[in-house]
Amino acid sequence: MGRTNIAVDYGVADELSLEAGRENKTQYALANEALKAVLEVAKSGGSPKQIYPSWKFVSMMKDVGCIVLPEDLVEKLVSKIYEIDKDWLLKAWYDEGSRLGDFLKMSALRPEDLGDVIKEFQVLLPAQKIEFKKVPGEAKDSSGYGKSMYEIRAMGVASSVESTTCAEQFIRGIISSYSLKIIESRISRGIIRVKAVETYSPSS
């Protein structure tokens, strides 16, 4: 089989050379391997843009010890335990959210960075769509300090009020890792809206 020259950006060529050296491969072998993977995804109806997020998702699932369960099964488990020990269940969801928040903080140190990270790891969160954004303006506390405000919206959370309440606790757990205090929380079936402010002053 003959070889074909393919033009790439200088930056890509440099990275290819560095990675080939790290893996002790020729640039030809590494490029061939990478293109084969991309073509397999494309032939199956996927997009090359899905490859890195998919790999990162699988790696993160392993790092945080997640397993995939059918949504109907989760709903049944939540409804049953909610009847038996609601307080324990809500604390368990909060604790898991806090654990994930600590993990996310490795990629997003500041609250304002959390929105992009949430988009990247959306599939790990108990909702079809979650938005995290900084709200224009500031909230004033008793000391007179202005504090940044943030809003979290979660849509398509669950099919029951019990599961939605658990998801709200999960969200509370995530943002607890960012020194944010919830000042407003609204829950309806499948929808959560939370507002939070910083719990520290700008001078601290």
N, C-alpha and C positions, 0 to 999 in steps of 0.2 A: 504494500500500500504506500503510495507516495505521500509526501509531506506538502502542506500548504502554509504559506506565510499569512499570518493574521495580524493586522495592525491594532495596537492598543495604545492607550494614553501612556505617557512617560511614567506617571506615578504608579499605574498598574504594573508596568513592566518592572519597575524597581521593587515593588512589593513581591511580585512573583519571584524575582531573583533571590530576594532575602528569604522568603518562605521555602523555596526549593533548597537553599543552603541549609536551613534549619532542619528540614526533613531528610537531608542527604539524598535528594533526588535531582534529576536534571530538570531544567525549566520545561523542556518538552514533555516529560513524564507527568509533571504536576499540572501543566496546562491541559494535557489530554484527559487526565483524571477529573479535573474540575469541569471541563466542557461536557464530558460524558454524564456527569451528575446533573448538570443544568439541562441537558437534552432529555434525560429520563423524566425529569419533572415537567418539562414543556410538553413532551409526548403524552403525559398523563393528564394534561389539561391545566397544569399549574403554571406559575410564573417564577422566573429566576429570583424575583424580589422576595419570594416566600422562603427561600432556602435558609438565609441567615436567621430570620426571626424564628423559623421552625426549629433550627438547631439550638438557638438560645433558649427557646421555651422548654425543650426537652432537657437541656442542661439544668435549667432552673428548677424544673419539676424534681429532678434527682436531688438537687442541692437542698430544697426545702422539704423533701420527703412526701411529695404529693402523689396521690393515686387518683385515677379517673373513675368516677362512679356514674351510673345512669341517673339523669335528673329525677325521674320518677321515684327511684329508690331513695335518693337524698330527701325528697319531699316526705316520703312515708316515714323515714327514720326521724326527721325533724318533728313531724306532727306527733309521733308517738312519744318521744322523749319530752317534748314541750308539755304534754299532759302530765307526765310523771314527775319531772324535775325541771321546771322552767328556768329557775335561777342558775342551776348548774349548766344547762345548755347555753344560755346567753353568755355566761362567763367563759365557757369553752370557745365560743365563736370569737369573743373579744380577745382572748389570749392568742388564738391562731392569727387573728388580724395583726396583733402587736408583733408576733413573731415574723410575719411576712413584712411588716413595716420596717423592722430592724434590718431585714435582708434588702429591701428596696433602698434603704438609706445608704447602702454601699454604692449605689449608682446615682442617687439623688440626695445630696447632702442637705440642701435647703428646701423648704416647703414649695417655693416657686418652681423647683425642678421636678417636683413629683408628678405634675401633669403629663409630661412626656414619658416618664417611666411607666405610669399607669397605662398609657396607650400601648406601650410596647409589650406589657405583660397582662393585657386585658383578659386574656383567656384564663388566667389563674384566679380571677376575681368572680365573686358570685353575682354577676349581672351581665346582661348582653352588652350594655354600654355604660361606662363610667366616665364622667368628666370632672376634672379637678382644675379650678382656675382661681386666680387672684381677683378679688372684687375691687373695683375702683373705690378710692376713699379709704378712710381709716376709722377704727373704733377707738373711742377715748375711754380709758379706765379712770378709777378714782384718783390716781396720781397725776393725771393729765397727759400721760404718754399716749402718743398715737400708735395704734397697733394695726398691722396689716390684717385684712380679712380675706378669707378663702371660702369658696363654695364648692361642695361636692354634690353632684347629681348622679344618681344611679337609676337606670331604666331597664325594664325587663328583668327584674331581680328574681322573682319567683312567682309561683301560682297561688301561694297562700300567704295570709297575714303572718303566720308563725315563721315561715321561712324569710319573709321580708324583714321581720324584726331581728332575726338572727343575722341577716346580712348587714343590717344597720349597726349591730354590735361589732361585726367584723370590720366595717369601715372605721368605727370609733377606735378600734384597736390599731389600725394602720396609722391613723393620724396622731395617735398618742405618742408615736415615736418621733414626732416632729415638733414637740412643745407647743401643740395647738390645743385650744380649749373650745369645745362645742358650745355655742350660744343659742343655737336653734336647730331643731331636728323635726322634720315632718315625714311621716310614713303613711303610705296608702298601699293597697295591694300591688306589688310589683314596682313601686316607685319610692325612692328615698331622696330627700333633699336636706343637706346638712350645711350649716354655716359655722365657721370656726375662726378664732382669732389667736394671735400669738400670745403666749403666757409669760413673755419676758419683755423688758423694755429695750429700746434700741441701744441704750448705753451699757446694758449688761453683757 
